Amino acid sequence: GAGVSQSPSNKVTEKGKDVELRCDPISGHTALYWYRQSLGQGLEFLIYFQGNSAPDKSGLPSDRFSAERTGGSVSTLTIQRTQQEDSAVYLCASRLAGGRYNEQFFGPGTRLTVL
Amino acid sequence: DQQVKQNSPSLSVQEGRISILNCDYTNSMFDYFLWYKKYPAEGPTFLISISSIKDKNEDGRFTVFLNKSAKHLSLHIVPSQPGDSAVYFCAASGSSSNTGKLIFGQGTTLQVKP
């Protein structure tokens, strides 16, 4: 389809392991965001990519979290040495460039469970 | 510090009646507000937005009202339909950020009963 896709849809891992989450934005969307939603909470901003500019990493909760965006398209969010508090739904969103108020389109999310 | 708050975790209304979802914010630098709707196992979808220079925006059955002095906004759905049952998130964007990143409330689960 033409929407934002994320993989895997579900990930169960053991505490201390590394995980990698993937996001395929809508073709042509230059802005890409990662958010996470912990149980009973709203979405929390993690990181923002815009074209070739330096990403805004201000929302990353610790240095165990990192993300990259290769070729201005696909993005991966990596969590090293996972902890139980990392359990959440991780959502990716993309939007067209040209205005920060442009609608963000969200993917279905990856549900991460850290045992 | 929760900058955007939705104090009602849930709301139940009868089909055909009005649904009113509320949202409060603390940061006066927010200049754009949005409502997103989320079904289970899906990502949020954009519903309606309002700029801080306006106090009302209407789109079909959905109207958003903004009261800047009270730092409060509300979403009205009239008439409510069973298909409107979902989690509704209020979100805000600040003029101090040029990234368009959104600050979300905790969400309100709306149930519309047939």
HADDOCK unambig.tbl for C-alpha pairs under 7 A between the chains (distance, minus, plus):
assign (segid A and resid 40 and name CA) (segid B and resid 106 and name CA) 6.80 0.50 0.50
assign (segid A and resid 41 and name CA) (segid B and resid 106 and name CA) 4.69 0.50 0.50
assign (segid A and resid 42 and name CA) (segid B and resid 104 and name CA) 5.46 0.50 0.50
assign (segid A and resid 42 and name CA) (segid B and resid 105 and name CA) 5.09 0.50 0.50
assign (segid A and resid 42 and name CA) (segid B and resid 106 and name CA) 3.75 0.50 0.50
assign (segid A and resid 42 and name CA) (segid B and resid 107 and name CA) 6.02 0.50 0.50
assign (segid A and resid 43 and name CA) (segid B and resid 104 and name CA) 5.53 0.50 0.50
assign (segid A and resid 44 and name CA) (segid B and resid 103 and name CA) 6.96 0.50 0.50
assign (segid A and resid 44 and name CA) (segid B and resid 104 and name CA) 6.90 0.50 0.50
assign (segid A and resid 45 and name CA) (segid B and resid 101 and name CA) 6.91 0.50 0.50
assign (segid A and resid 45 and name CA) (segid B and resid 102 and name CA) 6.93 0.50 0.50
assign (segid A and resid 100 and name CA) (segid B and resid 98 and name CA) 6.56 0.50 0.50
assign (segid A and resid 100 and name CA) (segid B and resid 99 and name CA) 6.13 0.50 0.50
assign (segid A and resid 100 and name CA) (segid B and resid 100 and name CA) 4.42 0.50 0.50
assign (segid A and resid 101 and name CA) (segid B and resid 100 and name CA) 6.20 0.50 0.50
assign (segid A and resid 103 and name CA) (segid B and resid 46 and name CA) 6.89 0.50 0.50
assign (segid A and resid 105 and name CA) (segid B and resid 45 and name CA) 6.79 0.50 0.50
assign (segid A and resid 106 and name CA) (segid B and resid 43 and name CA) 5.20 0.50 0.50
assign (segid A and resid 106 and name CA) (segid B and resid 44 and name CA) 5.96 0.50 0.50
assign (segid A and resid 106 and name CA) (segid B and resid 45 and name CA) 6.78 0.50 0.50
assign (segid A and resid 107 and name CA) (segid B and resid 43 and name CA) 5.13 0.50 0.50
assign (segid A and resid 108 and name CA) (segid B and resid 41 and name CA) 6.41 0.50 0.50
assign (segid A and resid 108 and name CA) (segid B and resid 42 and name CA) 4.43 0.50 0.50
assign (segid A and resid 108 and name CA) (segid B and resid 43 and name CA) 4.13 0.50 0.50
assign (segid A and resid 109 and name CA) (segid B and resid 43 and name CA) 6.22 0.50 0.50
